Amino acid sequence: MLVWFGWLLVSGFVHLLLTILGGRGELGTMVNIVAWAGLPYALRDLVRAGAMLTSKQLIQTTGLAGFTPAGDGNISLFLISALALIDIYLIWHSVLLVIGTRAGSKLSLVRTLTGILVTVLLALALQASIGYGAAKLSDLRIIQPIVY
């Protein structure tokens, strides 16, 4: 369900930004482009599954999250959540989006890059905020049960 929601949200936002920047593409075309550009994520999941099956261990840190300094602060938690999303598959996805949207909207390279970059950064910020919130909520402990 989350994949469908993210796919529709990204394709709608890319279409909106490229229309604001002067593009004349159609929403249906943009939905197809975003769907096909998402194939690197399927490959990433296959690679992760293969790595876990062969090593018989869970993957501890994903993306660039291993480069964040260890700490308990809010900024550290947000950085870990954000950098865990950045990997070669995100870059591949972004390149495919640029190629597809440039052909579909007939915009210049600078405008297409601007639209895709803003969309990817907003999507990353939204996903990192959700990860940050989940990390903050995972530390909650019930000290005293509620008795009525």
LINUR-V152325 format. One record per run of one state. SS is the DSSP state (@ for helix, = for strand, . for the rest). FROM is the first residue (numbers start at 0). TO is the last residue. If there is no record, write none. Layout:
# LINUR-V152325
ss=SS from=FROM to=TO
ss=SS from=FROM to=TO
This chain:
# LINUR-V152325
ss=. from=0 to=0
ss=@ from=1 to=19
ss=. from=20 to=25
ss=@ from=26 to=36
ss=. from=37 to=37
ss=@ from=38 to=54
ss=. from=55 to=63
ss=@ from=64 to=66
ss=. from=67 to=72
ss=@ from=73 to=82
ss=. from=83 to=86
ss=@ from=87 to=104
ss=. from=105 to=107
ss=@ from=108 to=137
ss=. from=138 to=147
